[in-house]
C-alpha cells in the first residue's frame, strides 16, 4: 500500500507523461516532477520510499 503523498506524486508524473503523449511513464518523468516542484513534495515522496 502506497502513502497518499507518494500516490499523488506518481499520479502527477503519469499525467505529465500522458500530456506529452509518451507511451510509458519512466523514472525520468518522476525525477522531472520532483525536481520542478517545491521541496515539501520531494520530501514527502522521499519519506514514503523509506
ChimeraX attribute file (.defattr): number of C-alpha atoms within 10 A of each C-alpha:
attribute: neighborCount
match mode: 1-to-1
recipient: residues
	/A:1	4
	/A:2	9
	/A:3	13
	/A:4	12
	/A:5	17
	/A:6	18
	/A:7	14
	/A:8	14
	/A:9	19
	/A:10	18
	/A:11	13
	/A:12	16
	/A:13	22
	/A:14	18
	/A:15	15
	/A:16	17
	/A:17	18
	/A:18	13
	/A:19	9
	/A:20	8
	/A:21	9
	/A:22	13
	/A:23	8
	/A:24	10
	/A:25	15
	/A:26	12
	/A:27	10
	/A:28	11
	/A:29	19
	/A:30	18
	/A:31	12
	/A:32	12
	/A:33	19
	/A:34	21
	/A:35	12
	/A:36	10
	/A:37	10
	/A:38	10
	/A:39	10
	/A:40	10
	/A:41	18
	/A:42	19
	/A:43	12
	/A:44	15
	/A:45	19
	/A:46	13
	/A:47	12
	/A:48	14
	/A:49	9
	/A:50	5
